[in-house]
Amino acid sequence: MSQKMKIIILSGFLGSGKTTLLLNILKHNNEKNNFNIAILMNELGGFNVDSKIIGEETPYNELLNGCICCDLKQDVAVQISDLYHRHHPDYVIIEATGVAHPVEIYDACTDPVLTPIADVYNITTIVDAKRFLERFKYTESTRRLMEEQVKYADIVIVNKIDTIENAERIELSHQLLQINVRAQIIETSYSEIEFNLLEQKGNEQHGDIHMHHGISSVVYTFNGPIDSRAFVKWLTQLPDSVLRVKGFIKFRENKDQTVLFQYAYGIPQYEEELMNLPLKLVVIGEGLDKHKIMDQLDQLQFS
């Protein structure tokens, strides 16, 4: 089996410098000739200017007329699978729209169809220094989005640092640490970074073996149907740190029927699936105790 692709999620509010950062990454990689990279670009409109800037040398797919977070979530697996089978890249970099939420993008990237071929390697958020300091001028929902793009990042790149004074830099650093003490924070101008983003692994363990940083996921494979009542009981006992559960399962009450299961914001959804797909369940959350979740799913499997 081929080595899994590594997915880098490039997040950040409108105008923060995502495309310039992406071009800098590609330029640096071309000079070093380190890795094969493919791009998945998401644009709210029907035409993606950014893909025209990148040119034809780097393989890319586009998701237009919507956002990965909602309208196009189901298309992500199709597009990433296509890049994998056509180009076999080492990395897929997803440049999300400026209004995309990192949890939703991560969710889309951990579709059970993708787990055998791809892993999310890191979530990088780029912020406009001055605009982030002035985020309280925006609506409550916009401010919250800007902060949550930082909260769930493994790496935060503070761009346009030349546009603020030294006292503002100190205040901004303090604010970012209050939102996300785990992330590596890098200051820059013109999205120029001095390190290779492709070699910065997210969700590393530090200190306590049970502490997993950032968003992470657990993939569990069932080898047969499970008890539906035991499954519902497990769901009701999930901690708030579990953000999503999704996958394909079968219940003993109807052993031949594959069910597409999705769980978000405490609400479960069940949908009959026509195809006999692999019985995989993906659990996504922040600070997951992976060993505990695997033990619980083992109990479901063998009880």
Phi, psi and chi 1 to 4 in degrees:
 res  aa     phi    psi   chi1   chi2   chi3   chi4
   1 MET       -  136.3 -176.2  176.5  177.2      -
   2 SER   -66.0  154.5  -59.9      -      -      -
   3 GLN   -63.6  144.6 -174.1  174.9   -3.7      -
   4 LYS   -67.2  146.1  -73.3 -172.3 -180.0 -176.3
   5 MET   -70.9  152.9  -63.8 -176.9  -59.0      -
   6 LYS  -107.4  128.3  -62.1  171.0 -178.8  175.2
   7 ILE  -101.2  128.7  -63.2  174.6      -      -
   8 ILE  -111.2  123.3  -70.1  178.7      -      -
   9 ILE   -95.0  118.5  -62.6  170.5      -      -
  10 LEU  -103.3  106.6 -166.5   53.4      -      -
  11 SER  -112.8  164.1  170.4      -      -      -
  12 GLY   153.1  148.7      -      -      -      -
  13 PHE   -69.4  165.2 -163.0   65.0      -      -
  14 LEU   -51.7  129.3  -61.6  163.2      -      -
  15 GLY    78.2   12.7      -      -      -      -
  16 SER   -79.7  -20.7   54.7      -      -      -
  17 GLY   117.7   23.5      -      -      -      -
  18 LYS   -62.1  -46.0  -68.4 -170.2  -61.1  -63.4
  19 THR   -66.6  -40.1  -57.3      -      -      -
  20 THR   -63.3  -41.1  -54.7      -      -      -
  21 LEU   -61.3  -44.2  176.0   61.4      -      -
  22 LEU   -60.1  -44.4  179.5   58.5      -      -
  23 LEU   -63.2  -38.5  -69.2  172.6      -      -
  24 ASN   -65.7  -38.5  -72.4  -20.2      -      -
  25 ILE   -63.4  -46.1  -66.8  168.7      -      -
  26 LEU   -64.6  -40.9  -66.5  175.5      -      -
  27 LYS   -62.9  -46.5  179.9 -177.6  176.5 -176.2
  28 HIS   -61.7  -42.5  179.1  -89.8      -      -
  29 ASN   -67.4  -38.3 -171.4   68.9      -      -
  30 ASN   -65.4  -36.6  -71.1  -22.6      -      -
  31 GLU   -67.5  -38.1  -70.8  170.2   -5.6      -
  32 LYS   -89.4  -20.2  -57.6  -69.9 -175.8  179.5
  33 ASN    54.3   46.4 -162.1   26.0      -      -
  34 ASN   -82.4  -52.6  -72.6  -23.9      -      -
  35 PHE  -133.8  155.3  -55.8  106.9      -      -
  36 ASN   -87.4  122.9  -65.6  -38.5      -      -
  37 ILE  -118.9  140.0  -60.6  174.8      -      -
  38 ALA  -124.5  155.1      -      -      -      -
  39 ILE  -120.6  138.2  -50.9  -64.4      -      -
  40 LEU  -117.3  114.6  179.6   58.1      -      -
  41 MET  -108.1  134.0  -52.7 -166.2   80.7      -
  42 ASN  -115.3  130.0 -175.5 -157.0      -      -
  43 GLU  -135.7  136.7  180.0   61.1   54.0      -
  44 LEU   -67.3  -31.5  -71.0  171.6      -      -
  45 GLY   -89.2 -171.3      -      -      -      -
  46 GLY   -93.0    0.7      -      -      -      -
  47 PHE  -140.1  130.0  179.1   72.1      -      -
  48 ASN  -106.1  103.8 -167.6  -15.9      -      -
  49 VAL   -63.6  -38.6  175.8      -      -      -
  50 ASP   -58.6  -37.9  -65.2  -15.8      -      -
  51 SER   -66.5  -27.7   65.5      -      -      -
  52 LYS   -72.8  -30.8  -48.9  -52.0  172.1 -169.9
  53 ILE   -69.3  -37.3  -62.8  171.4      -      -
  54 ILE   -66.0  -34.9  -74.8  175.3      -      -
  55 GLY    90.5 -169.2      -      -      -      -
  56 GLU   -98.6  -10.9  -58.3  -64.7  -30.9      -
  57 GLU   -71.1  -35.7  -67.7 -177.8    7.0      -
  58 THR   -94.4  125.3  -57.2      -      -      -
  59 PRO   -62.1  136.4  -17.4   28.0      -      -
  60 TYR  -150.0  151.3   67.7   85.5      -      -
  61 ASN  -119.9  157.8  -78.4   -3.0      -      -
  62 GLU  -122.3  144.2  -62.5  173.6  -52.1      -
  63 LEU  -119.6  106.5  -70.4  170.7      -      -
  64 LEU  -109.4  167.6  -56.7  178.1      -      -
  65 ASN    58.2   42.5  -71.5  -44.9      -      -
  66 GLY   161.9 -178.7      -      -      -      -
  67 CYS  -120.9  142.0 -178.2      -      -      -
  68 ILE   -51.6  -34.5  -72.6  174.2      -      -
  69 CYS   -57.2  -33.8  -70.4      -      -      -
  70 CYS  -136.0  -76.9   36.8      -      -      -
  71 ASP   -57.7  -39.8  -44.3   68.3      -      -
  72 LEU  -108.9   14.4  -55.5  176.8      -      -
  73 LYS   -57.4  -42.3 -148.0  170.0 -164.1  179.7
  74 GLN   -69.7  -20.7  -58.4  -56.9  -43.1      -
  75 ASP   -81.7  -16.2  -63.9  -24.6      -      -
  76 VAL   -61.3  -47.3  172.6      -      -      -
  77 ALA   -59.7  -40.2      -      -      -      -
  78 VAL   -63.0  -45.8  174.1      -      -      -
  79 GLN   -69.9  -41.2  -64.2  -64.1  -22.1      -
  80 ILE   -69.0  -39.1  -68.4  178.7      -      -
  81 SER   -61.1  -40.3  -64.7      -      -      -
  82 ASP   -62.5  -45.2  176.8   66.6      -      -
  83 LEU   -61.1  -40.1  -71.1  169.2      -      -
  84 TYR   -63.0  -48.9  174.3   78.7      -      -
  85 HIS   -75.7  -28.5  -69.0  -65.5      -      -
  86 ARG   -88.2  -33.4  -74.9 -161.7  -62.6  129.5
  87 HIS  -123.8  -15.2  -57.4  -71.1      -      -
  88 HIS    46.3   54.7  -59.7  -72.6      -      -
  89 PRO   -74.6  158.2   29.1  -34.3      -      -
  90 ASP   -75.2  -36.5  -57.9  -51.3      -      -
  91 TYR  -132.0  143.8  -71.7   84.7      -      -
  92 VAL  -116.7  120.9  172.7      -      -      -
  93 ILE  -101.4  122.7  -58.9  176.4      -      -
  94 ILE   -98.2  115.4  -61.4  178.1      -      -
  95 GLU   -93.3  106.5 -176.3 -172.1  -14.5      -
  96 ALA   -82.1  165.4      -      -      -      -
  97 THR   -67.4  161.0   69.5      -      -      -
  98 GLY   -67.3  -13.6      -      -      -      -
  99 VAL  -110.2   16.5  -65.5      -      -      -
 100 ALA   -84.8  143.8      -      -      -      -
 101 HIS   -95.1  129.9 -165.8  -65.9      -      -
 102 PRO   -57.4  -36.6  -23.4   32.3      -      -
 103 VAL   -63.6  -40.5  172.3      -      -      -
 104 GLU   -66.4  -38.6  -53.2  -66.7  -12.8      -
 105 ILE   -67.2  -45.0  -53.3  170.0      -      -
 106 TYR   -58.2  -43.1 -171.2  100.1      -      -
 107 ASP   -57.2  -46.4 -174.5   17.3      -      -
 108 ALA   -63.3  -31.6      -      -      -      -
 109 CYS   -82.1   -8.9  -67.4      -      -      -
 110 THR  -110.7   30.6   51.8      -      -      -
 111 ASP   -57.2  137.8 -171.5  -72.0      -      -
 112 PRO   -54.2  -25.0  -27.2   34.8      -      -
 113 VAL   -68.0  -29.6  174.0      -      -      -
 114 LEU   -89.4  -23.5  -67.8  178.4      -      -
 115 THR   -57.4  -30.6   54.5      -      -      -
 116 PRO   -73.5  -17.3  -16.8   31.9      -      -
 117 ILE  -119.2  -11.4   62.5  171.0      -      -
 118 ALA  -150.5  146.5      -      -      -      -
 119 ASP  -128.1  144.1  -74.0  -37.5      -      -
 120 VAL   -74.1  120.8  175.8      -      -      -
 121 TYR   -90.3  -46.7 -168.6   64.8      -      -
 122 ASN  -158.5  158.5   74.0   51.6      -      -
 123 ILE  -111.1  118.0  -60.2  173.2      -      -
 124 THR  -113.4  126.1  -64.4      -      -      -
 125 THR  -113.3  132.3  -69.3      -      -      -
 126 ILE  -109.1  131.5 -176.7  164.7      -      -
 127 VAL  -120.0  145.0  -58.4      -      -      -
 128 ASP   -81.9  115.5  178.6  -39.1      -      -
 129 ALA   -52.8  -53.8      -      -      -      -
 130 LYS   -67.6  -43.4 -168.8  170.6 -173.8   63.1
 131 ARG   -64.9  -37.1  178.6  176.2  -76.7  178.5
 132 PHE   -66.5  -40.2 -164.9   83.6      -      -
 133 LEU   -62.3  -30.2  -81.2  171.2      -      -
 134 GLU   -99.3   18.1  -62.7  174.7  -12.1      -
 135 ARG   -63.2  -21.3   64.6 -168.0 -177.3  -79.2
 136 PHE   -72.5   -7.3  -69.0   94.7      -      -
 137 LYS   -74.8  -20.7  -67.9 -178.8  178.4 -179.9
 138 TYR   -87.7  179.0  -61.9   99.1      -      -
 139 THR   -67.3  162.0   64.1      -      -      -
 140 GLU   -58.0  -42.5  173.2   70.3   14.9      -
 141 SER   -67.6  -37.6   59.5      -      -      -
 142 THR   -67.6  -44.6  -63.7      -      -      -
 143 ARG   -60.0  -43.6  178.8 -169.1   62.8   76.7
 144 ARG   -63.6  -40.7 -170.0 -177.6  -56.6  120.2
 145 LEU   -61.8  -46.0  172.3   63.8      -      -
 146 MET   -59.4  -39.8  -65.9  170.4   75.7      -
 147 GLU   -72.0  -38.0  -68.9  178.9   -8.5      -
 148 GLU   -74.3  -26.2  -66.3 -163.8   -4.4      -
 149 GLN   -61.9  -33.0  -73.2  175.5  -23.9      -
 150 VAL   -78.5  -43.1  169.7      -      -      -
 151 LYS   -56.1  -39.7  177.1 -178.3  177.1 -178.8
 152 TYR   -98.4   10.2  -67.1  106.5      -      -
 153 ALA   -85.9  148.4      -      -      -      -
 154 ASP   -85.7  -34.0  -59.4  -57.5      -      -
 155 ILE  -130.6  130.5  -59.3  162.5      -      -
 156 VAL  -115.8  118.4  175.9      -      -      -
 157 ILE  -101.7  114.0  -62.6  174.9      -      -
 158 VAL   -89.2  103.4 -175.6      -      -      -
 159 ASN   -95.0  163.8 -166.3   29.8      -      -
 160 LYS    58.8   37.5  -52.3 -179.5 -173.6  179.2
 161 ILE   -64.4  -20.8 -160.4   68.5      -      -
 162 ASP   -72.4   -8.8   53.5  -55.9      -      -
 163 THR   -90.5   -1.9   63.0      -      -      -
 164 ILE  -125.6  158.8   60.9  175.2      -      -
 165 GLU   -80.9  167.9  -58.3  -64.3  -29.6      -
 166 ASN   -61.5  -40.6 -168.4   52.6      -      -
 167 ALA   -63.2  -36.1      -      -      -      -
 168 GLU   -68.8  -34.7  -67.9  175.3  -52.7      -
 169 ARG   -61.7  -43.2  -71.1  175.4   66.9  174.8
 170 ILE   -64.1  -43.9  -64.7  169.7      -      -
 171 GLU   -64.8  -41.7  173.5   59.2   24.3      -
 172 LEU   -63.8  -44.1  177.2   55.4      -      -
 173 SER   -58.4  -42.4  176.8      -      -      -
 174 HIS   -62.7  -43.7  175.9   69.0      -      -
 175 GLN   -64.5  -42.2  -69.2 -177.9   16.0      -
 176 LEU   -64.6  -40.2  -68.0  171.7      -      -
 177 LEU   -66.3  -32.9  -73.9  171.4      -      -
 178 GLN   -65.6  -34.5  -78.7 -170.1  -44.6      -
 179 ILE   -80.5  -40.1  -64.0  168.2      -      -
 180 ASN  -149.1   97.8 -175.6  -11.9      -      -
 181 VAL   -79.5  -13.1   72.7      -      -      -
 182 ARG   -83.1  -30.9  -54.9  177.0  -53.0  -95.7
 183 ALA   -71.6  151.5      -      -      -      -
 184 GLN   -80.8  123.6  179.7 -178.3   -0.7      -
 185 ILE  -109.3  125.7  -62.6  176.7      -      -
 186 ILE  -122.7  128.9  -52.0  -66.4      -      -
 187 GLU   -96.2  140.9  -66.5 -179.0  -15.5      -
 188 THR  -159.2  170.7 -172.2      -      -      -
 189 SER  -127.3  148.6  -64.7      -      -      -
 190 TYR    55.7   28.8  -55.0  104.5      -      -
 191 SER    57.2   26.6  -61.0      -      -      -
 192 GLU   -92.8  118.0  -66.4  178.3   -6.9      -
 193 ILE  -115.4  150.9   54.3  176.7      -      -
 194 GLU   -95.0    5.3  -60.7  -64.5  -35.7      -
 195 PHE  -130.2  166.3   65.6   98.0      -      -
 196 ASN   -90.5  106.6 -170.2  -11.1      -      -
 197 LEU   -59.7  -26.7 -172.8   64.3      -      -
 198 LEU   -71.3  -11.0  -56.6  178.1      -      -
 199 GLU  -112.9   16.6  -64.9  176.5  -13.7      -
 200 GLN  -106.3   98.9  -56.2  -65.5  -49.4      -
 201 LYS   -79.1  131.4  176.0   76.8  170.5   74.5
 202 GLY   -87.8  175.1      -      -      -      -
 203 ASN    56.9   36.4  -61.8  -31.8      -      -
 204 GLU   -78.0  158.5  -67.9  -70.8   -2.5      -
 205 GLN   -92.7  139.3  -63.6  179.8   26.6      -
 206 HIS  -135.8  127.7  -60.8  -76.7      -      -
 207 GLY    70.3 -115.3      -      -      -      -
 208 ASP   -56.1  124.8 -174.4   -7.7      -      -
 209 ILE   -59.7  -25.0 -170.4   77.0      -      -
 210 HIS   -86.9   -4.7  -61.8  -64.7      -      -
 211 MET   -95.2  111.2 -177.6   63.7   74.1      -
 212 HIS  -107.0  128.3  -65.9 -101.6      -      -
 213 HIS   -91.8  145.0  -65.1  -81.7      -      -
 214 GLY    73.6 -167.9      -      -      -      -
 215 ILE   -78.6  136.5  -51.3  173.5      -      -
 216 SER  -142.9  174.2   58.5      -      -      -
 217 SER  -141.1  156.2   58.9      -      -      -
 218 VAL  -121.9  131.7  175.7      -      -      -
 219 VAL  -112.8  123.3 -178.6      -      -      -
 220 TYR  -121.7  136.5 -172.2   89.4      -      -
 221 THR  -110.0  119.2  -57.3      -      -      -
 222 PHE   -85.5  144.1  -67.5  105.5      -      -
 223 ASN  -105.2   14.1   52.9   27.6      -      -
 224 GLY  -180.0 -179.5      -      -      -      -
 225 PRO   -65.1  155.5  -19.2   32.1      -      -
 226 ILE  -124.6  167.2   59.2  175.0      -      -
 227 ASP   -77.0  125.8 -176.5   82.4      -      -
 228 SER   -67.7  -37.3   62.1      -      -      -
 229 ARG   -67.7  -39.0  -72.6  167.1  -63.2 -178.2
 230 ALA   -66.6  -35.7      -      -      -      -
 231 PHE   -66.0  -44.9 -178.7   71.5      -      -
 232 VAL   -63.6  -39.8  170.1      -      -      -
 233 LYS   -62.2  -40.5 -176.4  178.3  179.3 -178.0
 234 TRP   -61.7  -42.1  173.0   72.6      -      -
 235 LEU   -60.8  -42.8  -75.8  176.6      -      -
 236 THR   -67.5  -18.2   61.6      -      -      -
 237 GLN  -100.4    4.3  -64.0  172.8  -10.8      -
 238 LEU   -67.2  139.3  -73.0  175.5      -      -
 239 PRO   -72.4  163.0   26.5  -33.9      -      -
 240 ASP   -63.1  -20.5  -68.0  -20.9      -      -
 241 SER   -69.8  -15.9   57.3      -      -      -
 242 VAL   -81.6  116.8  172.1      -      -      -
 243 LEU   -94.7  -33.6  -54.7  170.7      -      -
 244 ARG  -146.2  148.5  -60.9  -76.9 -169.9  -83.1
 245 VAL  -137.7  135.4 -177.4      -      -      -
 246 LYS  -157.3  158.2   59.2 -175.4  177.3  179.5
 247 GLY   153.6 -166.0      -      -      -      -
 248 PHE  -117.3  126.7  -57.9  103.3      -      -
 249 ILE  -137.5  163.8   51.4  179.7      -      -
 250 LYS  -127.5  145.0  -73.7 -176.6  177.8  179.4
 251 PHE  -108.9  148.7  -64.9  118.8      -      -
 252 ARG   -65.0  -23.0  -70.0  173.1 -174.7  157.8
 253 GLU   -68.6  -23.2  -68.3   81.7   -7.4      -
 254 ASN  -147.2   76.7 -171.5   -1.2      -      -
 255 LYS   -61.7  -23.6  -64.6 -178.7  179.5 -179.6
 256 ASP   -89.8   -9.9  -63.6  -34.5      -      -
 257 GLN   -97.9  118.3  178.9   62.6   61.7      -
 258 THR   -81.2  136.2  -58.7      -      -      -
 259 VAL  -117.9  129.0  174.4      -      -      -
 260 LEU   -83.2  117.3  168.1   60.6      -      -
 261 PHE  -112.6  136.2  174.2   77.7      -      -
 262 GLN  -138.8  139.7  -61.2 -172.3   72.3      -
 263 TYR  -137.8  123.5  170.6   93.3      -      -
 264 ALA  -151.1  141.3      -      -      -      -
 265 TYR    53.2   34.8  -54.2  108.8      -      -
 266 GLY    80.3    3.9      -      -      -      -
 267 ILE  -112.1  119.0  -58.7  171.3      -      -
 268 PRO   -88.4  148.5   29.3  -29.7      -      -
 269 GLN  -133.2  135.2  -69.1 -177.2  -46.7      -
 270 TYR  -121.9  134.2  -57.8   84.6      -      -
 271 GLU  -141.9  127.9 -175.9  178.0  -26.2      -
 272 GLU   -64.6  134.1  -69.0 -173.0   -4.2      -
 273 GLU  -109.5  129.5  178.7   60.9   53.3      -
 274 LEU   -73.2  -34.5  -64.2  177.0      -      -
 275 MET   -85.3  151.2  -63.5  177.0   64.2      -
 276 ASN   -90.2   78.1 -162.0   24.0      -      -
 277 LEU   -86.5  161.1  -66.0  162.4      -      -
 278 PRO   -58.3  138.6  -22.5   32.1      -      -
 279 LEU   -83.8   80.4  -55.8  179.6      -      -
 280 LYS  -115.8  141.2  -70.4 -177.8  179.6  -69.6
 281 LEU  -124.2  131.3 -161.1   68.1      -      -
 282 VAL  -111.6  126.3 -179.0      -      -      -
 283 VAL  -112.0  125.4 -178.6      -      -      -
 284 ILE  -118.9  135.5  -58.5  167.0      -      -
 285 GLY  -169.3 -178.2      -      -      -      -
 286 GLU  -110.5  127.5 -173.8  179.0   19.0      -
 287 GLY    64.8   40.4      -      -      -      -
 288 LEU   -66.6  139.4  -70.8 -179.6      -      -
 289 ASP   -90.8   90.7 -173.6  -25.2      -      -
 290 LYS   -64.2  -39.0  -64.1 -173.3  178.5 -176.1
 291 HIS   -63.2  -41.4  -63.7  -61.9      -      -
 292 LYS   -64.3  -43.7 -177.1  176.7 -179.4  179.6
 293 ILE   -63.4  -43.6  -69.4  171.0      -      -
 294 MET   -62.1  -40.7  -67.4  -65.6  -79.9      -
 295 ASP   -63.1  -42.6  -73.5  -14.6      -      -
 296 GLN   -63.5  -41.5  -69.8  172.4  -19.1      -
 297 LEU   -71.4  -31.5  -67.3  174.5      -      -
 298 ASP   -60.7  -41.7  -84.7  -17.8      -      -
 299 GLN   -64.0  -38.0  -69.6  175.9   29.4      -
 300 LEU   -63.4  -41.3  -77.3  178.1      -      -
 301 GLN   -66.0  -41.8  168.6   89.0  -12.2      -
 302 PHE  -106.2    2.1  -60.7  113.0      -      -
 303 SER   -85.2      -   63.4      -      -      -
